[in-house]
Amino acid sequence: MLHATQQDLVERGPVLAVLAGDFNMPTAEDTVFENFCQAGPWHDCHKCATPDMRNAPTCHQGQGSRIDFILASYSAFDLASCYRVTPLVLFPTHSAVCLDLQMPRASQMRHTLRSAANLPSLVPPKPADALLFPKIPKTFRAALARLDLDAAMRIWNRLAEDTLMDLATSQGHVVQSKVTMRGDIKYQEDRANPPVFADQASTLIDRRLYKAICRAKEVAQAQPGYRRDRTWSLLNEVTQHLPHPYQQLVHEALLAPASPHAAAAVSKHLRRAAEKLASDNRTARIQEWKKQMRKTTAASTSWLKAKAAKPLVKVTQHKGETTAEVGRRLELIQKCWDSVYQAHKKSEPSLHSFMESYGATLSRAMCSLPPLTGDDLRAQLKICKRTCSGPDCWSFEELQSLALWAPSLLDCLSDLLNAVERAGKWPIPLCTGGRSADELVLQTCMTLAEAKVESKSYADDLSATTKAATRPLLIAELTKVHQHTQRFADLSGLRISVPKSFSFGDTQLKGKIPGLRNHQTEFRLTGGSVKIGNAKKWTVLEKKRASKWCETVSNIGKLPFGWFAKVKKIQQVMPQLTNGQGTHALAASWVTLRSLRAECVRSLLGTKDYSASPLMVFTLLAPPSLEPEFALQYAALGLFKRFLKCPTARRQLQNALASHPASCACGAGAPTP
């Protein structure tokens, strides 16, 4: 039953749920129940009660008994304000349990953000003031002895927070207590204008609207009778939450008797009201996004970097047009998953095989650091910045107040951290979250750390040099190096960044390292005196660079900026297109250059369709450095200029460039030097 309720909460989301009952379970199920309550998703509502109500009996026959557990889900526990036991007048031998919930308004979100009570700034102690020495519970030392770190952390959090509460009260502050304490915070999604996906409601208004739509459908399909009339009358509850003018339309439609025709009309108005609310939320989110983008330059730059990153599975074609072809979709999905499968196509890495091959080369040493003390924590708090974050809602000022007023609590905290080191496990409040499935490197490092392996050095860049008398022997020796590198990566679970580790490889080494590129097809050597074959088109590397530039320029067009701000942004990202451009002839076709030029104009004008000459835009309205062909050739001249070591020669080249008349290639290009 417990697992069934947990699965139901997972499927339905953070709905309000309360679980109550008597504790009549065997010993084995008792342990399961305790672990279930500690790990979630339930919280004990007895924490909301006062001491006299916490153990109040609900049945007065005999010696009396009480309901053993009343548990609430995250969403319900966030809203719990009071828990009390009230005697019944009609049944004097029984009492009723009341759990007050602070129900949010219809405009509030379903998802909540739990927070602890806010503590004011406390006055530091003076030399004449007496320090606080709260009594440490015996349960804290007992939990440390059995290495029950979660229980010890909860006890310390409760004791430290009560100490600060009492200190704030003694200094004349009024602190409003809350159900949640520090160290027991559960963060959930919090949005002012949440989106709506399909029929999944994300606000209380949406939830009621969709429920009313389902009732209207039921009325349209039900037979005449009491059930249909009762469901029809319940639709009046939703009229107060409808926007104008649907409130009046639905009210007038509900005045008619229940019928399929009237139910269809009500359902149509409710759906339009839901669409209007979703549109209002979407508009509000866009306005907030625009304010954020216009606030600072760093915000727009960060958005461009995040927007330029491609998602894991992008089932789209060029220009963002979606495709419905099964073959095309399968090819894209296979391309996304190919790198995952190719990384461990033989077998997954295992510690046994890694230690069997490289265990003899690993040196072992014991950690000789002294144990942590309260003085270490107090000294660290003196040099920490005020912006540093504390563990789970503990701020810097609160921890510093504890160090000044109750230094013994820092000694208990140091004992707890030493127990964490002995157990090799963090308490739940100090955990940052679960690890992803592909963190095989972290898993290997954790296993080696448990074996007390100490790393003597770390090499970021590795290089191998081989020599041989003939070319076949040289290729054979180089092949052994590549095979050994790949074998080490397979056994350790590491990933080799092929573009950073290998520039290019010979054709006979193809397949030795997955993803190793061939310099004749992937690279174009650039420079003033070095060149390769006379290529008639762009290489794959240049095409990728241009495609990334087009995506970034297209995203700049979506930013809520004016003309000059867009021009400045495009100038900042122009190196994405011109990086590595050499002095060779520009091998891009006129169709490619026209597409690049059109993408830039679309971004500046903020529209996909335009009727204007791009050359006029770059001549009169925008600087020529934004024109792609001109920018590529200008980058090539800049490269040639950097080859001139003499300042006089540079000035002569600059004067010759400025005095040279510009020419235009009959509508197919921009003015070129």
C-alpha positions as CSV (number, residue, x, y, z in Angstrom):
1,M,0.0,0.0,0.0
2,L,2.8,2.4,0.8
3,H,4.5,1.9,-2.5
4,A,1.2,2.2,-4.3
5,T,0.6,5.6,-2.7
6,Q,4.1,6.7,-3.5
7,Q,3.6,5.7,-7.2
8,D,0.3,7.5,-7.3
9,L,1.9,10.7,-6.2
10,V,4.6,10.3,-8.8
11,E,2.1,9.8,-11.6
12,R,-0.3,12.6,-10.6
13,G,2.3,15.2,-9.6
14,P,2.4,17.5,-6.5
15,V,-1.3,17.2,-5.6
16,L,-2.7,17.8,-2.1
17,A,-2.8,14.4,-0.3
18,V,-3.1,13.3,3.3
19,L,-2.6,9.8,4.6
20,A,-4.0,8.9,8.0
21,G,-4.4,5.6,9.9
22,D,-3.5,3.4,12.8
23,F,-0.1,1.9,13.2
24,N,-0.9,-1.9,13.3
25,M,2.0,-3.4,11.4
26,P,4.6,-6.1,12.1
27,T,8.2,-5.2,13.0
28,A,9.5,-5.7,9.5
29,E,6.9,-3.3,8.0
30,D,7.5,-0.9,10.8
31,T,11.1,-0.4,9.6
32,V,9.8,0.1,6.0
33,F,7.3,2.6,7.2
34,E,9.9,4.6,9.1
35,N,12.3,4.7,6.1
36,F,9.3,5.6,3.9
37,C,8.5,8.6,6.0
38,Q,12.1,9.8,6.3
39,A,12.9,9.6,2.6
40,G,9.5,11.0,1.4
41,P,7.3,11.9,-0.2
42,W,5.4,12.2,3.1
43,H,5.9,14.5,6.1
44,D,4.5,14.0,9.6
45,C,1.8,16.5,10.4
46,H,2.3,16.0,14.2
47,K,5.2,18.6,13.8
48,C,2.5,21.2,13.3
49,A,0.8,20.5,16.7
50,T,1.5,22.0,20.0
51,P,3.0,19.7,22.7
52,D,-0.4,19.2,24.4
53,M,-2.1,18.3,21.1
54,R,0.7,16.2,19.7
55,N,-0.2,13.1,21.8
56,A,-3.9,14.0,22.5
57,P,-6.1,10.9,22.4
58,T,-8.8,10.6,19.7
59,C,-10.6,7.7,21.3
60,H,-11.4,8.0,25.1
61,Q,-12.6,4.5,25.7
62,G,-10.4,2.6,28.1
63,Q,-7.0,4.2,28.5
64,G,-7.5,6.1,25.2
65,S,-5.7,5.9,21.9
66,R,-4.8,8.3,19.1
67,I,-4.3,8.1,15.4
68,D,-0.8,6.9,15.0
69,F,0.2,8.7,11.8
70,I,-1.3,11.6,9.8
71,L,1.1,12.2,6.8
72,A,0.8,14.9,4.2
73,S,2.5,15.2,0.8
74,Y,4.9,18.0,0.0
75,S,2.2,20.3,-1.4
76,A,-0.2,19.7,1.6
77,F,2.6,20.0,4.2
78,D,3.7,23.4,2.8
79,L,0.2,24.7,3.5
80,A,-0.3,23.1,6.9
81,S,-0.7,25.8,9.6
82,C,-2.3,24.1,12.6
83,Y,-3.0,20.6,13.9
84,R,-5.4,20.0,16.8
85,V,-7.7,17.4,18.4
86,T,-11.3,18.6,19.0
87,P,-13.9,16.6,21.1
88,L,-17.1,15.7,19.4
89,V,-20.4,16.7,20.9
90,L,-22.5,13.9,19.4
91,F,-19.9,11.2,20.3
92,P,-18.3,12.1,23.7
93,T,-16.0,9.1,23.6
94,H,-14.3,10.2,20.4
95,S,-12.5,13.3,19.1
96,A,-11.9,14.7,15.7
97,V,-8.5,15.5,14.2
98,C,-8.4,18.9,12.4
99,L,-5.5,19.9,10.1
100,D,-5.8,23.5,8.9
101,L,-4.5,24.2,5.4
102,Q,-3.8,27.7,4.1
103,M,-5.4,27.2,0.7
104,P,-3.9,29.5,-1.9
105,R,-6.0,31.8,-4.1
106,A,-6.9,30.7,-7.5
107,S,-4.3,33.1,-9.0
108,Q,-1.5,31.4,-7.1
109,M,0.5,28.4,-8.4
110,R,0.1,24.8,-7.5
111,H,3.8,24.4,-7.0
112,T,5.3,26.0,-3.9
113,L,8.7,26.9,-2.6
114,R,9.2,25.8,1.0
115,S,11.1,28.2,3.1
116,A,12.2,28.4,6.8
117,A,11.4,31.3,9.1
118,N,13.2,34.5,8.4
119,L,15.6,35.5,11.2
120,P,16.5,39.2,11.7
121,S,20.0,40.6,12.1
122,L,21.2,39.8,15.6
123,V,23.4,42.0,17.7
124,P,26.8,40.5,18.3
125,P,27.7,39.8,22.0
126,K,29.5,42.4,24.1
127,P,32.4,41.5,26.5
128,A,29.9,41.7,29.4
129,D,27.3,39.4,27.8
130,A,27.2,35.7,28.8
131,L,27.5,33.2,26.0
132,L,24.9,30.5,25.3
133,F,25.6,26.9,26.0
134,P,22.5,24.9,24.9
135,K,22.2,21.4,26.2
136,I,23.2,18.9,23.6
137,P,20.7,16.0,23.5
138,K,21.9,12.5,24.1
139,T,20.3,11.4,20.9
140,F,22.8,13.5,19.0
141,R,25.8,11.6,20.4
142,A,24.0,8.3,20.0
143,A,23.3,9.1,16.3
144,L,26.9,9.9,15.7
145,A,28.0,6.7,17.4
146,R,25.9,4.6,15.1
147,L,26.8,6.9,12.1
148,D,23.2,7.9,11.6
149,L,24.1,11.1,9.9
150,D,20.6,12.1,8.7
151,A,19.2,11.9,12.3
152,A,22.2,13.8,13.7
153,M,21.9,16.5,11.1
154,R,18.2,16.9,11.9
155,I,18.9,17.2,15.6
156,W,21.7,19.8,15.1
157,N,19.5,21.8,12.7
158,R,16.6,21.9,15.2
159,L,18.9,22.8,18.1
160,A,20.7,25.5,16.2
161,E,17.5,27.1,14.9
162,D,15.8,27.0,18.3
163,T,18.9,28.7,19.8
164,L,18.7,31.5,17.2
165,M,14.9,31.8,17.7
166,D,15.3,32.3,21.5
167,L,18.2,34.7,20.9
168,A,16.1,36.8,18.5
169,T,13.2,36.8,21.0
170,S,15.5,38.0,23.9
171,Q,16.7,40.9,21.7
172,G,13.1,42.1,21.2
173,H,12.4,40.7,17.7
174,V,9.2,39.0,16.7
175,V,9.9,35.9,14.7
176,Q,7.0,34.1,13.0
177,S,7.6,30.4,13.3
178,K,7.0,28.1,10.4
179,V,6.5,24.4,10.0
180,T,9.7,23.9,8.0
181,M,13.0,24.2,9.7
182,R,16.5,24.7,8.2
183,G,17.9,21.5,6.8
184,D,14.5,20.2,5.7
185,I,13.9,22.3,2.7
186,K,12.4,20.7,-0.4
187,Y,12.7,23.0,-3.5
188,Q,10.0,22.8,-6.1
189,E,9.2,24.7,-9.3
190,D,8.1,28.3,-8.8
191,R,6.9,30.4,-11.6
192,A,4.8,33.5,-11.7
193,N,3.3,32.7,-15.1
194,P,3.7,28.9,-15.6
195,P,3.0,27.4,-19.0
196,V,0.3,24.9,-19.9
197,F,1.2,21.8,-21.8
198,A,-1.7,20.0,-23.5
199,D,-4.3,19.3,-20.8
200,Q,-1.8,19.4,-17.9
201,A,-2.9,22.3,-15.6
202,S,-0.2,24.3,-14.0
203,T,-2.3,26.8,-12.0
204,L,-5.3,26.5,-9.8
205,I,-7.4,28.4,-12.4
206,D,-6.4,26.1,-15.2
207,R,-7.0,23.1,-13.0
208,R,-10.6,24.2,-12.3
209,L,-11.2,25.1,-15.9
210,Y,-10.2,21.7,-17.2
211,K,-12.3,20.0,-14.5
212,A,-15.3,22.1,-15.6
213,I,-14.6,21.1,-19.2
214,C,-14.7,17.5,-18.2
215,R,-18.0,18.0,-16.4
216,A,-19.4,19.7,-19.5
217,K,-18.4,16.7,-21.6
218,E,-20.1,14.4,-19.0
219,V,-23.3,16.4,-19.2
220,A,-23.3,16.2,-23.1
221,Q,-23.0,12.4,-22.9
222,A,-25.1,11.6,-19.8
223,Q,-28.8,10.5,-19.8
224,P,-31.4,12.8,-18.3
225,G,-31.6,12.4,-14.5
226,Y,-30.3,13.6,-11.1
227,R,-26.6,12.9,-11.9
228,R,-26.7,15.1,-15.0
229,D,-28.6,17.9,-13.3
230,R,-26.2,17.8,-10.3
231,T,-23.1,18.0,-12.6
232,W,-24.7,20.8,-14.5
233,S,-25.3,22.8,-11.3
234,L,-21.7,22.3,-10.2
235,L,-20.5,24.2,-13.3
236,N,-21.5,27.5,-11.7
237,E,-18.5,27.3,-9.4
238,V,-16.1,28.1,-12.2
239,T,-17.8,31.3,-13.4
240,Q,-16.1,33.5,-10.8
241,H,-12.6,32.5,-12.2
242,L,-13.3,33.2,-15.9
243,P,-11.9,36.3,-17.6
244,H,-14.1,38.8,-19.4
245,P,-16.3,38.3,-21.5
246,Y,-16.5,34.5,-20.9
247,Q,-17.8,34.9,-17.4
248,Q,-21.1,36.4,-18.7
249,L,-21.3,34.0,-21.6
250,V,-21.0,30.9,-19.5
251,H,-23.4,32.3,-16.9
252,E,-26.1,32.9,-19.5
253,A,-25.5,29.4,-21.0
254,L,-25.9,27.7,-17.6
255,L,-29.3,29.3,-17.1
256,A,-30.7,27.0,-19.7
257,P,-31.7,23.4,-18.7
258,A,-29.0,20.7,-19.1
259,S,-28.8,19.4,-22.6
260,P,-26.1,18.2,-25.0
261,H,-26.5,21.5,-27.0
262,A,-26.1,23.7,-24.0
263,A,-23.2,21.5,-22.7
264,A,-21.4,21.9,-26.0
265,A,-21.8,25.7,-25.9
266,V,-20.4,25.8,-22.3
267,S,-17.5,23.6,-23.3
268,K,-16.6,25.9,-26.2
269,H,-16.6,29.0,-24.0
270,L,-14.5,27.2,-21.3
271,R,-11.9,26.1,-23.8
272,R,-11.6,29.6,-25.2
273,A,-11.3,31.0,-21.7
274,A,-8.5,28.5,-21.0
275,E,-6.7,29.5,-24.2
276,K,-7.0,33.2,-23.3
277,L,-5.5,32.5,-19.8
278,A,-2.7,30.5,-21.4
279,S,-2.1,33.3,-23.9
280,D,-2.0,35.9,-21.1
281,N,0.5,33.8,-19.2
282,R,2.6,33.4,-22.3
283,T,2.6,37.1,-22.9
284,A,3.6,37.9,-19.4
285,R,6.5,35.4,-19.6
286,I,7.6,37.1,-22.8
287,Q,7.5,40.5,-21.3
288,E,9.5,39.4,-18.3
289,W,12.0,37.8,-20.7
290,K,12.3,41.1,-22.6
291,K,12.9,43.0,-19.4
292,Q,15.6,40.6,-18.4
293,M,17.3,40.8,-21.8
294,R,17.3,44.6,-21.8
295,K,18.5,44.8,-18.2
296,T,22.2,43.8,-18.8
297,T,24.4,42.9,-21.7
298,A,25.5,39.7,-19.9
299,A,22.0,38.4,-19.8
300,S,21.5,38.6,-23.6
301,T,24.9,37.1,-24.2
302,S,24.2,34.2,-21.8
303,W,20.9,33.6,-23.6
304,L,22.6,33.5,-27.0
305,K,25.1,30.9,-25.7
306,A,22.4,28.7,-24.2
307,K,20.1,29.1,-27.3
308,A,22.9,28.2,-29.7
309,A,23.4,24.9,-28.0
310,K,21.5,22.2,-29.9
311,P,19.2,19.9,-27.9
312,L,19.9,16.2,-27.5
313,V,17.3,15.1,-30.0
314,K,16.4,17.7,-32.5
315,V,14.0,16.2,-35.0
316,T,14.1,19.1,-37.4
317,Q,15.4,20.0,-40.8
318,H,17.3,23.1,-41.9
319,K,15.8,26.5,-40.9
320,G,13.9,24.9,-38.0
321,E,11.3,23.2,-40.2
322,T,10.0,20.0,-38.5
323,T,9.8,16.8,-40.5
324,A,7.3,14.0,-40.3
325,E,9.3,11.5,-42.4
326,V,10.0,8.4,-40.4
327,G,13.3,7.7,-42.1
328,R,14.6,11.2,-41.5
329,R,13.6,11.1,-37.9
330,L,15.2,7.7,-37.4
331,E,18.4,9.0,-39.0
332,L,18.5,12.1,-36.6
333,I,17.8,9.9,-33.5
334,Q,20.5,7.5,-34.6
335,K,23.0,10.3,-35.1
336,C,22.3,11.6,-31.6
337,W,22.7,8.2,-29.9
338,D,25.6,7.1,-32.1
339,S,28.2,8.9,-29.9
340,V,26.8,7.3,-26.8
341,Y,26.9,3.8,-28.2
342,Q,30.2,4.2,-29.9
343,A,31.9,5.3,-26.6
344,H,31.4,1.8,-25.1
345,K,30.5,-0.3,-28.0
346,K,32.6,-3.3,-26.7
347,S,31.6,-3.2,-23.1
348,E,31.1,-0.9,-20.2
349,P,34.1,0.0,-18.0
350,S,34.6,-2.0,-14.8
351,L,36.8,-1.5,-11.9
352,H,38.1,-5.1,-12.0
353,S,39.4,-4.8,-15.6
354,F,40.9,-1.4,-14.9
355,M,42.8,-2.5,-11.8
356,E,43.9,-5.7,-13.5
357,S,45.6,-3.6,-16.2
358,Y,46.8,-0.5,-14.3
359,G,46.5,-1.4,-10.6
360,A,50.2,-2.1,-10.3
361,T,51.0,1.4,-11.3
362,L,48.8,3.1,-8.7
363,S,50.4,4.2,-5.4
364,R,48.5,4.0,-2.2
365,A,48.8,6.4,0.8
366,M,46.7,7.1,3.9
367,C,45.2,10.6,4.4
368,S,47.0,12.3,7.3
369,L,44.9,15.4,7.8
370,P,44.1,16.3,11.4
371,P,40.5,16.0,12.5
372,L,38.2,19.1,12.0
373,T,37.5,21.1,15.1
374,G,35.2,23.9,16.1
375,D,38.0,26.4,16.1
376,D,38.6,25.6,12.4
377,L,35.0,26.4,11.6
378,R,35.0,29.6,13.6
379,A,38.2,30.8,12.0
380,Q,36.7,30.0,8.5
381,L,33.6,32.0,9.3
382,K,35.7,35.1,10.0
383,I,37.3,35.1,6.6
384,C,34.3,34.0,4.5
385,K,32.5,36.5,2.3
386,R,28.9,37.4,3.0
387,T,27.8,36.2,-0.4
388,C,28.8,32.6,0.3
389,S,25.9,30.2,0.6
390,G,25.2,28.0,3.7
391,P,24.0,24.4,3.7
392,D,20.3,24.4,2.9
393,C,18.9,27.7,4.0
394,W,21.7,28.5,6.5
395,S,23.0,31.9,5.7
396,F,26.4,33.3,6.5
397,E,25.0,35.8,9.1
398,E,23.2,33.0,10.9
399,L,26.2,30.8,11.1
400,Q,28.3,33.7,12.2
401,S,25.8,34.5,15.0
402,L,26.0,30.9,16.1
403,A,29.8,31.1,16.3
404,L,29.6,34.3,18.4
405,W,26.8,33.4,20.7
406,A,26.9,29.6,21.0
407,P,30.4,28.4,20.1
408,S,29.6,24.9,21.5
409,L,27.3,24.3,18.5
410,L,30.2,24.7,16.1
411,D,32.0,22.0,18.1
412,C,29.0,19.7,17.6
413,L,29.0,20.5,13.9
414,S,32.7,19.6,13.6
415,D,32.0,16.3,15.3
416,L,29.2,15.7,12.7
417,L,31.5,16.5,9.8
418,N,34.2,14.2,11.2
419,A,31.6,11.5,11.3
420,V,30.7,12.2,7.7
421,E,34.4,11.6,6.8
422,R,34.4,8.3,8.7
423,A,31.2,7.1,7.1
424,G,32.0,8.4,3.6
425,K,28.4,9.6,3.2
426,W,26.8,13.0,3.3
427,P,23.6,13.7,5.1
428,I,20.6,14.2,2.9
429,P,20.3,18.0,3.6
430,L,23.9,18.5,2.4
431,C,23.5,16.5,-0.8
432,T,23.4,18.5,-4.0
433,G,21.4,16.0,-6.0
434,G,21.7,12.7,-7.8
435,R,24.4,11.9,-10.3
436,S,23.6,11.5,-14.0
437,A,23.8,8.1,-15.7
438,D,26.9,8.8,-17.8
439,E,29.2,9.9,-14.9
440,L,31.3,6.8,-15.1
441,V,34.4,8.9,-14.4
442,L,33.0,10.0,-11.1
443,Q,32.1,6.5,-10.2
444,T,35.6,5.3,-10.9
445,C,37.2,8.1,-8.9
446,M,34.9,7.4,-6.0
447,T,35.9,3.7,-6.0
448,L,39.5,4.6,-6.2
449,A,39.1,7.1,-3.3
450,E,37.6,4.4,-1.2
451,A,40.7,2.3,-1.9
452,K,42.8,5.2,-0.5
453,V,44.5,5.9,-3.8
454,E,46.5,9.1,-3.8
455,S,47.3,10.8,-7.1
456,K,50.8,12.1,-7.3
457,S,50.4,14.2,-10.4
458,Y,47.9,15.2,-13.1
459,A,48.7,15.5,-16.8
460,D,46.3,17.6,-18.8
461,D,48.1,17.2,-22.2
462,L,49.7,14.0,-23.3
463,S,51.9,13.5,-26.3
464,A,53.7,10.5,-27.7
465,T,56.8,10.5,-29.9
466,T,57.8,7.5,-32.0
467,K,60.7,6.9,-34.4
468,A,61.4,4.2,-36.9
469,A,63.6,3.5,-39.9
470,T,60.8,3.1,-42.4
471,R,57.4,4.5,-42.9
472,P,55.5,1.1,-42.3
473,L,57.3,0.7,-38.9
474,L,56.5,4.3,-38.0
475,I,52.8,3.7,-38.7
476,A,52.9,0.5,-36.7
477,E,54.4,2.2,-33.7
478,L,51.9,5.1,-33.9
479,T,49.1,2.6,-34.2
480,K,50.2,1.0,-30.9
481,V,50.1,4.4,-29.1
482,H,46.5,5.0,-30.4
483,Q,45.4,1.5,-29.4
484,H,46.8,1.9,-25.9
485,T,45.2,5.3,-25.5
486,Q,41.8,4.0,-26.5
487,R,42.1,0.9,-24.3
488,F,42.9,3.1,-21.3
489,A,39.8,5.2,-22.1
490,D,37.6,2.1,-22.4
491,L,38.7,0.6,-19.1
492,S,38.5,3.8,-17.1
493,G,35.3,5.1,-18.6
494,L,37.0,8.3,-19.6
495,R,36.1,10.3,-22.8
496,I,38.8,11.4,-25.2
497,S,38.1,14.8,-26.8
498,V,39.3,13.9,-30.3
499,P,39.3,17.4,-31.7
500,K,41.5,18.6,-28.8
501,S,43.7,15.5,-28.6
502,F,44.5,14.8,-32.3
503,S,44.8,17.3,-35.1
504,F,44.5,14.8,-37.9
505,G,45.6,11.3,-38.7
506,D,46.8,9.2,-41.6
507,T,44.3,7.2,-43.6
508,Q,45.9,4.0,-42.4
509,L,45.0,4.9,-38.8
510,K,41.3,5.2,-39.6
511,G,39.2,3.3,-37.1
512,K,41.9,3.1,-34.4
513,I,40.4,6.1,-32.6
514,P,36.7,6.7,-33.0
515,G,36.0,10.0,-34.6
516,L,39.6,10.7,-35.7
517,R,39.5,13.1,-38.6
518,N,41.3,13.2,-41.9
519,H,43.1,16.4,-42.6
520,Q,42.4,16.3,-46.3
521,T,38.6,16.5,-45.8
522,E,38.2,18.2,-42.5
523,F,41.0,20.8,-42.4
524,R,42.0,23.8,-44.5
525,L,45.5,25.0,-43.7
526,T,45.6,28.8,-43.7
527,G,48.5,31.2,-43.8
528,G,50.5,33.5,-46.0
529,S,52.8,30.8,-47.5
530,V,51.1,27.5,-46.7
531,K,48.3,26.0,-48.9
532,I,46.8,22.7,-49.9
533,G,44.8,21.5,-52.9
534,N,42.7,23.9,-55.0
535,A,39.3,23.2,-53.4
536,K,36.3,24.4,-55.3
537,K,33.9,24.4,-52.3
538,W,33.8,24.9,-48.6
539,T,35.1,22.1,-46.4
540,V,32.9,20.4,-43.8
541,L,34.6,22.5,-41.1
542,E,33.8,25.8,-42.8
543,K,30.2,24.7,-43.4
544,K,29.7,23.9,-39.7
545,R,31.2,27.3,-38.8
546,A,28.8,29.1,-41.1
547,S,25.8,27.1,-39.8
548,K,26.6,27.9,-36.2
549,W,27.0,31.6,-37.2
550,C,23.6,31.5,-38.9
551,E,21.9,30.1,-35.8
552,T,23.4,32.8,-33.6
553,V,22.4,35.6,-36.0
554,S,18.9,34.2,-36.2
555,N,18.7,34.2,-32.4
556,I,19.9,37.8,-32.3
557,G,16.9,38.8,-34.4
558,K,14.6,37.4,-31.6
559,L,16.1,39.7,-29.0
560,P,14.0,42.7,-28.0
561,F,16.7,45.1,-29.2
562,G,16.8,48.1,-31.6
563,W,18.7,48.4,-34.8
564,F,22.0,49.6,-33.4
565,A,22.0,47.1,-30.6
566,K,21.5,44.3,-33.1
567,V,24.3,45.7,-35.3
568,K,26.6,45.6,-32.2
569,K,25.6,42.1,-31.3
570,I,26.2,40.8,-34.9
571,Q,29.6,42.5,-34.9
572,Q,30.5,40.7,-31.7
573,V,29.7,37.2,-33.1
574,M,31.2,37.8,-36.6
575,P,34.4,36.0,-35.5
576,Q,32.4,32.8,-35.5
577,L,32.2,33.0,-39.3
578,T,35.7,34.5,-40.0
579,N,37.8,32.6,-37.5
580,G,40.6,30.7,-39.3
581,Q,39.9,32.4,-42.7
582,G,43.1,32.3,-44.7
583,T,44.5,34.1,-47.7
584,H,43.3,31.4,-50.2
585,A,40.6,32.1,-52.7
586,L,37.1,32.3,-51.2
587,A,35.7,28.9,-52.2
588,A,32.1,29.6,-51.1
589,S,29.5,29.6,-53.8
590,W,27.4,32.6,-54.6
591,V,24.3,30.7,-53.3
592,T,26.0,30.2,-49.9
593,L,27.0,33.8,-49.7
594,R,23.5,34.9,-50.6
595,S,22.0,32.8,-47.8
596,L,24.5,34.2,-45.3
597,R,23.7,37.7,-46.4
598,A,20.0,37.1,-46.3
599,E,20.2,35.6,-42.8
600,C,21.9,38.8,-41.5
601,V,19.3,41.0,-43.1
602,R,16.4,39.0,-41.6
603,S,18.0,39.4,-38.2
604,L,18.4,43.2,-38.6
605,L,14.8,43.7,-40.0
606,G,13.3,41.2,-37.5
607,T,11.3,39.4,-40.2
608,K,11.7,36.3,-42.3
609,D,10.4,37.8,-45.5
610,Y,11.6,41.2,-46.8
611,S,11.7,43.1,-50.1
612,A,14.9,45.1,-50.1
613,S,18.4,44.9,-51.6
614,P,20.9,43.5,-49.1
615,L,23.7,45.6,-50.7
616,M,21.7,48.8,-50.0
617,V,21.3,47.7,-46.4
618,F,25.0,47.1,-45.9
619,T,25.9,50.3,-47.8
620,L,23.6,52.8,-46.2
621,L,22.1,51.4,-43.0
622,A,24.7,49.0,-41.6
623,P,28.5,48.9,-41.6
624,P,30.1,46.9,-44.4
625,S,31.8,44.7,-41.8
626,L,28.5,42.9,-41.3
627,E,28.4,41.7,-44.9
628,P,29.6,38.1,-44.8
629,E,31.7,38.1,-48.0
630,F,33.4,41.4,-47.1
631,A,34.0,40.2,-43.6
632,L,35.7,36.9,-44.8
633,Q,37.9,38.7,-47.2
634,Y,38.8,41.5,-44.7
635,A,39.8,38.7,-42.2
636,A,42.1,37.3,-44.9
637,L,43.7,40.7,-45.4
638,G,44.1,41.1,-41.6
639,L,45.9,37.7,-41.5
640,F,48.2,38.9,-44.3
641,K,48.8,42.1,-42.4
642,R,49.8,40.2,-39.3
643,F,52.5,38.5,-41.3
644,L,54.2,41.8,-41.9
645,K,56.6,42.5,-39.0
646,C,57.6,46.0,-40.1
647,P,55.2,48.8,-39.0
648,T,56.1,50.7,-42.2
649,A,55.0,47.8,-44.4
650,R,51.8,47.6,-42.4
651,R,51.0,51.3,-43.0
652,Q,51.8,51.0,-46.7
653,L,49.4,48.0,-47.0
654,Q,46.7,50.0,-45.1
655,N,47.1,53.0,-47.3
656,A,47.0,50.8,-50.5
657,L,43.8,49.2,-49.2
658,A,42.2,52.5,-48.4
659,S,43.0,54.0,-51.9
660,H,42.0,51.0,-53.9
661,P,38.6,51.4,-55.6
662,A,35.8,49.0,-54.6
663,S,34.1,46.8,-57.1
664,C,30.8,44.9,-57.1
665,A,30.2,41.5,-58.7
666,C,26.9,42.3,-60.5
667,G,24.5,41.6,-57.6
668,A,26.2,38.4,-56.6
669,G,28.5,39.9,-54.0
670,A,29.2,42.8,-51.8
671,P,31.8,45.6,-52.3
672,T,35.2,43.9,-52.1
673,P,38.6,45.5,-51.6
